[in-house]
């Protein structure tokens, strides 16, 4: 299963590479490419073993994967499913490695973890910042992307996860399903330029964090309560200095009291808004990919 948005040249190269890998290792493959609302038409000379799932609009990389997995599940093939990008950065040469790990751990999802990254300096800086923020807000560590092998039993559960609609890897982590990683290298892009700009990168990171919205809420709740506790302590110290010592400077106590009051009011408002947001999120109707994906599919392959 691979999402594609206007990267038709890369998709053709990927299909050729997959066919070669399959022949070398005596594998049978079926490629499901999710056309994520591409503005450029698909070429007529796509390989015969590649089938398109055409979406009515551009949903984004993660949601295209969710739709692709739902279609793969609906087709009823009792075989492992591989998720990978079509641009070449997920290397087909690593598929035998994931299959080998799958043979040892048949009930676990096998993620490819890039042991060595080759992106530019700006991307690396933001990636490190994202990983740090993710750990701070969720208490979990994420160091892999979408490239993975999914056993049939795990696919049965994954397609019912609302979380993969926002971020596939984080959704799997949040689900409690068994998974493990194998180290791989990042491939070289086949053709064209990446669609991942700074805005898309930030939104992608926020989508991963949003999967843990309840955990983030509790952590921010305790952080706000801690700040409010410090604020109360500061008030007590202020009262002690003002009325029981000779250290107070005229006008100082009033200014500090106003500042502490502003901090307290902001903390209370933050807690109220955060609580209303989380309650609204929890009361909203869940989006289940395997049930709701059909609303976005214009055309899909037949079994």
Secondary structure, 3 states (H helix, E strand, C coil): CEEECCCHHHHHHHHHHHHHHHHHCCCCCCEEEEECCCCCCCCCCCCCCEEEEEECCCCCHHHHHHHHHHHHHHHCCCCCEEECCCCCCCCHHHHHHHHHHHHHCCCCEEEEEEEECCCCHHHHHHHHHHHHHHHHHHCCCCCCCCCEEECHHHHHHHCCCHHHHCCHHHHHHHHCCCEEEEEEECCCCCCCCCCCCHHHHHHHHHHHHHCCHHHHHHHHHHHHHHHHHHHHHHHHHHHHHHHHCCCCCCCHHHHHHHHHHHHHHHHHHHHHHHHHHHHHHHHCCCCCHHHHHHHHEEECCCC
